[in-house]
Amino acid sequence: MSERLEVLFVCSRNQWRSPTAEKVFARHPGIVSRSAGTSAKARRTLGARDLERADVVFVMEDKHAQRIRSGFPRLCAYLPVYVLDIPDEYRFMDPALVEILERAVPPLLEAHLIDD
């Protein structure tokens, strides 16, 4: 991969799941990872600029995808958004969460790159 893939991870409050994913995938070559939350109370609230920069978005739950699509319909028209189905029951860098992310995200990234 010659260019770096901009990957955005999203959960509700940007406290545990999406920051964990951001940190885990920041170590991967060829990936620029960032995270944000859909809630107004998020540590870092999702904005239009986040979606403009992203090549692909991973959300933890379907409700996050719905919020992104309803809040930013034009930006999401051609932006791949993958739902990981990870419930809000993990703390930051929980080993079980890290394992789930490391198992779920790479195959979806590969599929995204093949489809591109």
N, C-alpha and C positions, 0 to 999 in steps of 0.2 A: 504494500500500500504506500504510494508516494505521498499522498496528502494525509493530513490528520483528520480523522472522523470526529466531528463535534457531537457528543452524546450528552443528552440531558436526561436526568433522573428526577422524577417528580413524585412526591407524596403530599400529605395534607399540610403538616406544619414544618416540614424540612428540619426535623430534629433527629430522627433515628434512621429510617429506612433509606431515604434518598441521599443523605450525607454519607451513609455507609457505602452505598453503591458508588457515589462519586469518588470516595477514597480508594475503594477496591480497584476501580477501573482507571484511576489516575496512574497506576503503575504499569498499565498495558501500553506497549509501544503503538504508535499510530492513533491513539485515542486522546482526545481532550474531553475530560468529563466535568460536568457541572451539575448542580442540583438546585431545586427550588420547591416551594410548596404552593398549593392552591388556596390555602386559607389566608384570610387577611391577618391572622395571627402568626403566620409562618415566620421562621427565623429569616428566611429570604423568600419573599413573595414572587411568584412567577409573573413575568411581564412579557410584553410583546418582543422585546429585544432578545430574551432568552430563546424564544421560538424562532426568531429570524436567524439566529446563529446556529441553531441545531440542525444536524443532518438527520438525526433520528431521536425519538423520545421514548423513554421507558417509564411507564407509570406503575405504581404499586397495586392500584385497584381500579376497577372499571369506572368508579365515580370520578376519579382524577381525569381519565380520558374524556368523560362526558363534560366535565367542567372546562377542560381545555378547548374542546370542540365548540362548546356553546359560547365561551368567552372570546375565542379568537378564531372564528370560522374561516376567514380568508387565509390566515397564516397556516391553518391546519389542512387546507384543501389538498395539498400534495405532500404533506409531512407525515412520514410513517410514525404511528404511535402504537407501541406494543404494551399490552397489559400483562404484568407479571403475576398477578393474583397473589400478592404477598400481604397477608393481614397485618394490622397494626399491633403486633404482639412481640416485637423485638426491640431491644435497645441498640444504641450505636455500637457498631462493630461486634455485635453478637455473633459468635462463631457459626451458629446455625443459619443466621441471616446471610453471612458471608458465603457459606457453602451453597445456599439456595441461589444467590446471585451468580456465583461462579459457574453454576450448572445451567442456569436459565438464559443468561444474557448472551454468551458467545455464539450459540447456534442461531439466535435471532439476528445478531450482528452479521454473521456469515450469510444468512438468507437475505438480509437487506443489501449487502454488497453484491450478491449475485443478481438480485432484481434490478440493481441500478444500471 
